[in-house]
Amino acid sequence: MDRSTTATATAVATTTAPTASSADAALKDPQTGRLLLDGVPRQRGATAVLPGPRPATTRPVLAPPAPSAPPVSRALARLRSLRPWRLLPTPTGTPFTFGYAVVLTVTAMVTDYADPSLVHALQQGSSTDVAHLVREPVLVLLASALWMAGGITSPYAIGFVLVLTALERRIGGLRAAGVFLLGHVVATLATEVPVGLSVLVGDLPDSSLHRLDYGISFGVATSVGALAGLLRPWLRWPMLVVFGSMVVGDLLEFADPMTDWGHVMSLAIGVSTWPLVRGWRRARTEAASSPATPAAVHTAQTPGTVAA
């Protein structure tokens, strides 16, 4: 009885021992041999990462500040960016204004140095008085714009160079010439036609039909008004106020009312061209900024082929 009980206990012990050792083997990591805890995930292959040494940081090397330019160099750079030479006409940039200025310079020298009787005969033949306008209007309207009243130092001569140059750079030579000619012709006719009518009704003597009338002031005043519409407001309105005050002041003096009224009308004609000159400038700017149209590619067709 005791022997059988002891044998049975020994068999049970022998059977139970391998089972415990296999359970321990199942809970060990095969790579590291460590004992794993039951029910805790992510233990196989987990290795501790030791913090390594921090990389040494290097401070960036700053370049020394560039030496500042002297005041004279800064002033020259600012002057160069403004490009003041563009205020004057050039043969390539503003050919109309440049060529016209050369002609006016020649006629001004003739006025100063030629025989006075010759100068008077030339100017009288170019006058846009009523008698000449009736006989040969086109010739005298063009010839009268070749002379300057007051010479090359007069305000209108200086204004011609500055205003026509700026206007031509913005809308082109032909259009600037058209604006100038528009004011010259319309203002001349608007002042001379009333003179002729006044002579017809007897309000003025017959000598008024041969009144000496020439110069570029009507065209310059029209160009001033047209150019003002192309400038920014901070420059447009002071320009109109200064020039308008000048022509109105001359009119109030009543020294030459017909010519002074012509200046006022010429300025108004120039202002009335704002929509036109702004459209011209917009078209000119778009044409200059748009890329050139590529030329069409011509391909030779072999016999029997049909163009797509």
Disulfide bonds with the S-S distance in Angstrom:
none
